[in-house]
Amino acid sequence: MAGKPKLYYFDGRGKMESIRWLLAAAGVEFEEEFLETREQYEKLLQDGSLLFQQVPMVEIDGMKMVQTRAILSYIAAKYNLYGKDLKERALIDMYVGGTDDLMGFILIFPFLSAEDKEKQRAFIVEKATSRYFPAYEKVLKDHGQDFLVGNNFSWADVHLLEAILMVEEKKSDVLTGFPRLQAFKARISSIPTIKKFLQPGSQRKPVPDDKYVETVRRVLRMLYDMKAN
Protein backbone atom coordinates (compact mmCIF):
# COMPACT_ATOMS: atom_id res chain seq x y z
CA MET A 1 0.00 0.00 0.00
CA ALA A 2 1.37 3.39 -1.00
CA GLY A 3 2.27 5.78 1.78
CA LYS A 4 0.86 9.23 2.26
CA PRO A 5 1.90 11.91 -0.22
CA LYS A 6 4.73 14.03 1.18
CA LEU A 7 4.88 17.73 0.42
CA TYR A 8 8.13 19.71 0.39
CA TYR A 9 7.66 23.45 0.72
CA PHE A 10 7.69 26.31 3.19
CA ASP A 11 5.38 26.49 6.21
CA GLY A 12 3.04 28.81 4.37
CA ARG A 13 0.75 29.08 1.39
CA GLY A 14 2.57 29.94 -1.81
CA LYS A 15 2.12 27.59 -4.73
CA MET A 16 1.76 24.55 -2.47
CA GLU A 17 -1.51 25.73 -0.92
CA SER A 18 -3.64 24.71 -3.90
CA ILE A 19 -2.10 21.24 -3.70
CA ARG A 20 -3.03 21.04 -0.01
CA TRP A 21 -6.56 22.15 -0.88
CA LEU A 22 -6.98 19.52 -3.60
CA LEU A 23 -5.62 16.65 -1.52
CA ALA A 24 -7.86 17.71 1.37
CA ALA A 25 -10.88 17.94 -0.93
CA ALA A 26 -10.16 14.38 -2.08
CA GLY A 27 -9.99 13.24 1.54
CA VAL A 28 -6.30 12.30 1.23
CA GLU A 29 -4.04 12.58 4.26
CA PHE A 30 -0.58 13.96 3.56
CA GLU A 31 2.69 14.73 5.31
CA GLU A 32 4.79 17.85 5.01
CA GLU A 33 8.46 18.70 5.29
CA PHE A 34 8.95 22.42 5.74
CA LEU A 35 11.97 24.14 4.25
CA GLU A 36 13.48 26.42 6.88
CA THR A 37 17.15 26.56 5.86
CA ARG A 38 19.15 26.99 2.69
CA GLU A 39 20.86 23.69 3.50
CA GLN A 40 17.57 21.77 3.28
CA TYR A 41 16.89 23.26 -0.14
CA GLU A 42 20.41 22.54 -1.37
CA LYS A 43 20.14 18.93 -0.22
CA LEU A 44 17.03 18.47 -2.37
CA LEU A 45 18.96 19.96 -5.28
CA GLN A 46 21.95 17.69 -4.69
CA ASP A 47 19.73 14.63 -4.38
CA GLY A 48 18.24 15.36 -7.77
CA SER A 49 14.77 15.68 -6.26
CA LEU A 50 14.00 19.03 -7.93
CA LEU A 51 13.97 18.49 -11.69
CA PHE A 52 13.81 22.20 -12.46
CA GLN A 53 15.57 23.31 -9.27
CA GLN A 54 12.43 24.65 -7.64
CA VAL A 55 9.63 23.78 -5.25
CA PRO A 56 6.82 22.77 -4.71
CA MET A 57 7.81 19.12 -4.82
CA VAL A 58 5.50 16.25 -3.92
CA GLU A 59 6.42 12.62 -3.40
CA ILE A 60 3.44 10.57 -4.53
CA ASP A 61 3.03 7.06 -5.94
CA GLY A 62 6.77 6.56 -6.21
CA MET A 63 7.32 9.81 -8.08
CA LYS A 64 8.99 13.06 -7.09
CA MET A 65 6.71 15.51 -8.88
CA VAL A 66 7.47 19.16 -9.52
CA GLN A 67 5.59 21.83 -11.49
CA THR A 68 2.45 22.82 -9.63
CA ARG A 69 0.06 22.36 -12.54
CA ALA A 70 1.34 18.84 -13.26
CA ILE A 71 0.96 17.87 -9.60
CA LEU A 72 -2.56 19.25 -9.43
CA SER A 73 -3.59 17.56 -12.69
CA TYR A 74 -2.32 14.21 -11.43
CA ILE A 75 -4.15 14.51 -8.12
CA ALA A 76 -7.37 15.63 -9.83
CA ALA A 77 -7.27 12.69 -12.24
CA LYS A 78 -6.29 10.15 -9.57
CA TYR A 79 -9.17 11.12 -7.27
CA ASN A 80 -11.90 11.61 -9.90
CA LEU A 81 -11.98 15.39 -9.70
CA TYR A 82 -11.14 15.95 -13.38
CA GLY A 83 -14.42 15.42 -15.21
CA LYS A 84 -15.86 12.38 -16.99
CA ASP A 85 -14.60 13.06 -20.51
CA LEU A 86 -12.23 15.16 -22.58
CA LYS A 87 -14.69 18.05 -22.97
CA GLU A 88 -15.26 18.33 -19.23
CA ARG A 89 -11.52 18.15 -18.62
CA ALA A 90 -11.00 21.00 -21.09
CA LEU A 91 -13.58 23.13 -19.26
CA ILE A 92 -11.95 22.34 -15.90
CA ASP A 93 -8.55 23.33 -17.32
CA MET A 94 -10.02 26.57 -18.66
CA TYR A 95 -11.66 27.54 -15.37
CA VAL A 96 -8.63 26.54 -13.31
CA GLY A 97 -6.45 28.60 -15.65
CA GLY A 98 -8.59 31.67 -15.13
CA THR A 99 -8.58 31.21 -11.38
CA ASP A 100 -4.79 30.75 -11.48
CA ASP A 101 -4.45 34.13 -13.17
CA LEU A 102 -6.39 35.77 -10.33
CA MET A 103 -4.42 33.87 -7.69
CA GLY A 104 -1.17 35.02 -9.27
CA PHE A 105 -2.00 38.61 -8.34
CA ILE A 106 -2.48 37.50 -4.73
CA LEU A 107 0.54 35.21 -4.39
CA ILE A 108 3.00 38.06 -4.87
CA PHE A 109 1.23 40.31 -2.34
CA PRO A 110 3.31 39.36 0.76
CA PHE A 111 6.55 40.06 -1.12
CA LEU A 112 5.65 43.59 -2.19
CA SER A 113 7.12 46.68 -0.65
CA ALA A 114 4.86 48.42 1.85
CA GLU A 115 4.04 51.22 -0.55
CA ASP A 116 2.92 48.78 -3.24
CA LYS A 117 0.62 46.67 -1.09
CA GLU A 118 -2.37 49.00 -1.08
CA LYS A 119 -2.06 49.51 -4.80
CA GLN A 120 -2.01 45.74 -5.32
CA ARG A 121 -4.97 45.21 -2.98
CA ALA A 122 -7.08 47.56 -5.09
CA PHE A 123 -5.84 45.88 -8.28
CA ILE A 124 -6.79 42.41 -6.97
CA VAL A 125 -10.29 43.52 -6.02
CA GLU A 126 -10.81 45.33 -9.31
CA LYS A 127 -9.75 42.34 -11.41
CA ALA A 128 -11.79 39.92 -9.31
CA THR A 129 -14.98 41.97 -9.57
CA SER A 130 -14.65 43.14 -13.18
CA ARG A 131 -13.15 40.09 -14.91
CA TYR A 132 -13.10 36.81 -12.98
CA PHE A 133 -16.13 36.75 -10.68
CA PRO A 134 -18.51 37.94 -13.42
CA ALA A 135 -17.29 35.09 -15.62
CA TYR A 136 -17.99 32.44 -13.00
CA GLU A 137 -21.30 34.06 -12.06
CA LYS A 138 -22.29 33.75 -15.72
CA VAL A 139 -21.21 30.10 -15.93
CA LEU A 140 -23.34 29.21 -12.90
CA LYS A 141 -26.28 31.24 -14.21
CA ASP A 142 -26.14 29.79 -17.73
CA HIS A 143 -26.17 26.12 -16.77
CA GLY A 144 -28.13 26.47 -13.53
CA GLN A 145 -26.20 23.69 -11.80
CA ASP A 146 -24.50 23.42 -8.43
CA PHE A 147 -20.96 22.94 -9.74
CA LEU A 148 -18.91 24.54 -12.48
CA VAL A 149 -18.55 21.48 -14.73
CA GLY A 150 -20.89 18.54 -15.40
CA ASN A 151 -22.87 19.13 -12.21
CA ASN A 152 -20.18 17.17 -10.35
CA PHE A 153 -17.68 18.35 -7.77
CA SER A 154 -14.32 18.91 -9.46
CA TRP A 155 -10.92 20.54 -9.18
CA ALA A 156 -12.41 23.69 -10.74
CA ASP A 157 -14.77 24.11 -7.77
CA VAL A 158 -12.00 23.58 -5.22
CA HIS A 159 -9.74 26.10 -6.94
CA LEU A 160 -12.45 28.74 -7.23
CA LEU A 161 -13.43 28.48 -3.57
CA GLU A 162 -9.79 28.87 -2.56
CA ALA A 163 -9.53 32.00 -4.72
CA ILE A 164 -12.78 33.48 -3.39
CA LEU A 165 -11.58 33.14 0.20
CA MET A 166 -8.22 34.68 -0.71
CA VAL A 167 -9.88 37.72 -2.29
CA GLU A 168 -12.25 38.05 0.68
CA GLU A 169 -9.16 38.44 2.86
CA LYS A 170 -8.42 41.57 0.87
CA LYS A 171 -12.04 42.84 0.87
CA SER A 172 -14.56 40.98 3.01
CA ASP A 173 -17.68 42.00 1.05
CA VAL A 174 -16.21 41.35 -2.40
CA LEU A 175 -19.02 38.92 -3.34
CA THR A 176 -21.68 41.63 -3.00
CA GLY A 177 -23.47 41.63 -6.33
CA PHE A 178 -22.60 38.00 -7.08
CA PRO A 179 -25.48 35.98 -5.59
CA ARG A 180 -24.65 32.74 -7.37
CA LEU A 181 -21.05 32.87 -6.20
CA GLN A 182 -22.28 33.52 -2.66
CA ALA A 183 -24.42 30.38 -2.89
CA PHE A 184 -21.55 28.49 -4.52
CA LYS A 185 -19.21 29.46 -1.68
CA ALA A 186 -21.67 28.22 0.93
CA ARG A 187 -22.36 25.01 -0.99
CA ILE A 188 -18.74 24.03 -1.61
CA SER A 189 -17.69 25.02 1.90
CA SER A 190 -20.24 22.56 3.30
CA ILE A 191 -18.80 19.52 1.50
CA PRO A 192 -17.47 17.38 4.37
CA THR A 193 -13.83 17.19 3.25
CA ILE A 194 -13.74 20.93 2.53
CA LYS A 195 -15.53 21.77 5.76
CA LYS A 196 -12.92 19.77 7.66
CA PHE A 197 -10.06 21.59 5.88
CA LEU A 198 -11.59 24.96 6.78
CA GLN A 199 -11.64 24.13 10.49
CA PRO A 200 -8.93 25.40 12.88
CA GLY A 201 -6.12 22.91 13.31
CA SER A 202 -6.14 21.64 9.71
CA GLN A 203 -3.14 21.80 7.38
CA ARG A 204 -4.54 24.87 5.69
CA LYS A 205 -2.05 27.72 6.05
CA PRO A 206 -2.86 31.22 7.35
CA VAL A 207 -2.37 34.50 5.54
CA PRO A 208 1.39 34.80 4.87
CA ASP A 209 3.18 36.85 7.51
CA ASP A 210 6.59 38.46 7.78
CA LYS A 211 8.16 35.28 9.12
CA TYR A 212 7.04 33.33 6.06
CA VAL A 213 8.37 36.02 3.73
CA GLU A 214 11.70 36.12 5.57
CA THR A 215 12.06 32.33 5.38
CA VAL A 216 11.32 32.21 1.65
CA ARG A 217 13.77 35.02 0.98
CA ARG A 218 16.50 33.36 3.04
CA VAL A 219 16.10 29.87 1.60
CA LEU A 220 15.78 31.02 -2.02
CA ARG A 221 18.19 33.94 -1.57
CA MET A 222 15.70 36.49 -2.83
CA LEU A 223 17.32 39.89 -2.55
CA TYR A 224 14.64 42.08 -4.07
CA ASP A 225 11.03 43.17 -3.70
CA MET A 226 8.51 42.06 -6.29
CA LYS A 227 6.60 44.69 -8.21
CA ALA A 228 2.89 45.42 -8.08
CA ASN A 229 0.80 45.05 -11.21
N, C-alpha and C positions, 0 to 999 in steps of 0.2 A: 504493500500500500504506500502510495506516494506521501511524503511528508507535507507539512504546511508550506505554502509559498513563503519565501523570505525576502523582505524588502530592504534594500540598501539605499539610504538617503539621510537627509538631515532630520532632526526632531522638529519638523515644521511642515507646512503645506507644500509650497512649490509645485513642481510637476508631478510629484508622487501622490498628491492628495486625491486626484481623480482616480488613481489606481486603488487607493484605499477605499474610496467610495464604491467602486465597482465590485471589488471583492466582497465588501460588506453587504452590498445589495444582493449578491449571489449567495450570501450566507456562508462564505468561506472564511475560516479562521486563518490568520497569517501572523508571522513573526517579523520583527523589525530589528535591523542593526543600524544604529544612528552614527553618522559620521560626525565626529567632534574634533578630530585632529587631522592635520595634513598627512601625517604618517599613515593613518587608516586609508585615506584616499590613495596615496602612493602605493600601498600594498595591493589594493585592488588593481591598480594599473600594472604593477609588476607581475601579478598573478595572471594577467591576461583576461581578467573578468569583465573589463569595460572595453568592448569592441571599438567604440569610437571615443574612448577616453573621457566619458562623461556619465553621470548618473541622471535619472534613476536607473537602477539595475534590480531586476527581480529574478530570483532563482525559483523556477517552477517546472515541474515535470521533467527534471533532468537537464533543463536549459538554463543558461544565464542570459536573460533577455534584457536588452537595452532598446532605446527609442520608445518613448512614451506611447505613441500611437500604435506601434506594433504590439506592445504589451497589452494595451487596452483592447485591441482587436482580438487578440488571442483569448483573453479572459471572457470577453463578450461571447465569442463563438463557443468556447468550452462550456459555458454555463447557460446556453440558450437565451442569451440576451441580445441576439444579433439578427432577429427577423427570421422568417420561415422560407424566404426565397431571395433570389438575387436582387429583385426590385426593392424589397423591403430593406435589404442590406444597403443598397444604394441610398435610400432615403435616410436611413440611420446615419450613414457616413456624412451625408449632406448636412443634417441637423447638428451632428456632433462637431463638424467642421465650423459651422457658424458659431456655435457656443464656444468653441476653442478660441475663435477670434476675439470674442468678448472677454473671455477669461484672460487672454494675453494682456489686455489693458490693465487687469487687476493684479496679475502676478508680479509685474514690475514695481507696483506701488510701494512696497516696503523699502525698496532700494533707491528711491528717489530722494533728492535733496529736499530739505524742509520746504523751501520756497516753491518747489514743483508739486508738492503733494496736493494742495488745494486745487490747483489747475487740473491735475489728473483726476481728482475726485469728480469734478464737474464734467470732465470729458467722458468718464466712465458712465455716469448717469445719463448724459445726453445721448451717447451711442446706444445704451441699453433701451432707452425709452423711445428713440426715434428710428432705430434700425432693427434691433434684435427682438425685443419683446413684441413689437407689432407683428413681426413675421410669425412668431410662435402662436400669438393670439389668433392670427388668421388661420393657421393650420388647424388649430383646435376647433375654431368656428366652422371651417369648411367641411370637415369630416364628422364633426359632432360626436367624437368618440372620447374615451377617457385617457387614452395614451397617444403619443405622437405618431406611432407607426403600427398599422395592422391591429389596432385595438388590443395590443399585448404589451406588457411591461418590457422595456428594452433599455439598452445602454443610452439611447437618446434621452429617455426620461430621467435617468440617473444624472446624466451630465447637465441637463437643463436645471434640475432642482439645485444641484451644487452651485451653478452660476447664479441663480436667483438669490440664494442665500448670501452669496458673496457680494452681490450688488446691494442687497438690503443692509449689509454692514456699512456701506457707504451712504445710503439714504434709506431709512427704515420704511418710508411709505412709497417706495418706488413702483410698487404694483398698482397704485391708484390709477384707475382708468383701464385696467386689464383684468376684467372679472374672470375670464376663463383661465388666465394664468394663476389668479388667486385660488380658484377651485382646484387647479392642477397641483399647485403647491401643497394644499391641504391633503389632497388625495394621495399623492406620491409619498408625502411625509408619514402617512398612516400605514403604509406597507410595513409589515412586521420587521423585516430585516433593516429597512431604512429607519424606522422608528427607533430601533435598538441602537443604530449607529449615531443617531442624533441625541441620545441620552448622555448625561455627564458620565465620565469614566470610560467611554469608548476610545477607540484608536483614532477618532477624528481629531485633527489638530486645530488649535485656536488661531485667531488672527495673528499673523506674524509680528513678533515684537523685536526690540532692538537686539536682544540676545541671539535670536535666530539670524538676523541680518549679519551680526558680527561673526557668528560661526561660519556662515556661508562664505563671507568675504575672506576669512582666515584660511579655511580649507581650500578654497578655489583660488586664493590669492588675487581676489578682485580688488583693484586699487582705484576704482573710479565709481562715480555715481552714474546711474542710468538716466536717461532723458525722458521727460514727459512727452506725450504725443501732442 
